[in-house]
Amino acid sequence: MICSKNSENAVVVYSKSWCPYCGRVKSLFRELGVEFLLIELDNLVEEQEVQEALRRLTRQSTVPNIFIGGKHIGGCDDTMDLHRRGQLMPLLTAAGAKISKS
C-alpha cells in the first residue's frame, strides 16, 4: 500500500488526525496550494500494520511522515526547514505536485 500510494501521488502525508505536528504540515501545504494525498492513520483499520511498515521503510516512528516524489523527506521539522530554506517549492515542482495559486 505505502509504495503504491507514494509512487502514484506527488505528495503523500501520513498523519494522525489529533497530531499538532501533522496539523502544521497540512496547514502549510494548504496555504501553499499544494494538492496532497492525506492518509490519517488513526482512521485506518490496519493502523498498526501501516505504521509499522512506515517505520521499517523510513526508520521514523513518529508522524507526520511526508513523501514527495516518492521520496521520504521526513516529518514536520524537516518539512518546515525545507520551506524556510526555500527548498520545498522546487522539490514539489520537480515531483510534479499540483499547486493551485489562489
Buried (B, 14 or more C-beta within 10 A) or exposed (E): EBEEBBEEBBBBBBBBEEBEBBBBBBEBBEEBEBBBBBBBBEEBEEEEEBBEBBEEBBEBEBBBBBBBBBEBBBBBEBBBEBBEEEEBBEBBEEBEBEBEEE
